[in-house]
């Protein structure tokens, strides 16, 4: 299996909403597990209000399916309440994997 694509999404919680955003991200794991094209899915915390998601994919079809799937739809629903600004979502090329 060749993993050569990813998505890096950085999320900034509104003041006082960091724990709620973390809880939302924990629930996102179940949605990611249902996606056939998503190889790995990580949610992480950088600071009190800064969180992120990193996903990997074998092909562009899997990445596009994820971008139009349940997790972005759920984030769009809670985003206005939890996020200080729009998510910074970046497609990335994976150059090395262990």
Buried (B, 14 or more C-beta within 10 A) or exposed (E): EEBBBBBBBBBBBBEEBBEBBBEBBEEBEEBBEEBEBBBEBEBEBEEEBBBBBBBBBBBEEBBBBBBEBBBBEBBEEBBEEBBBEEBEBEEBEBEEEE
